[in-house]
Amino acid sequence: MAHKKAAWSAKNLRDSQPKFRGVKIFGWQKATAWSIIVRQKWNKYEAWKNTYLGNDYSIHAEVDGIVRFSKSNKVRFDGRKYLKTIVNVDPADIKPAAKKAPAKKVATKAVKEEKVAKVETAEKAEKTTEKKAPAKKPAEKKPAAKKAPAKKTTKKE
């Protein structure tokens, strides 16, 4: 028996460690200064306001704030246009404009009383219309049927 493995006998026994790339802090989440927002290979996401690019192309936050992703049109050297994802960090003292919930309408007593009065008047109107019977039309007199004129008979002599 051989006491050594033959050359190239175990090809699939090697594996590299995972890189754990991707977005670490998503849009509208809080980021602290120097925290990693995105780990990436090459430049899929672009660092803009209050962010900087690390040696391994990871994007870091420069200040405390809220992370915001957006799209921007870019032009390549040959004139083709494409969309690029941009990463910004809004400083913590500036809050992004949030959608406000519609204000609830508070009904006052006067408004409630008006509604009740309208309902009552509507009910009264229905009751009065129910009591009245529809007026009957008087029977029309039909003209007498015309009789055909009698034929005159003449006697011949």
Summary of the structure (lengths in Angstrom):
residues: 157
radius of gyration: 45.5
end to end distance: 159.6
largest distance: 160.7
contacts: 258
relative contact order: 0.11
helix: 15%
strand: 25%
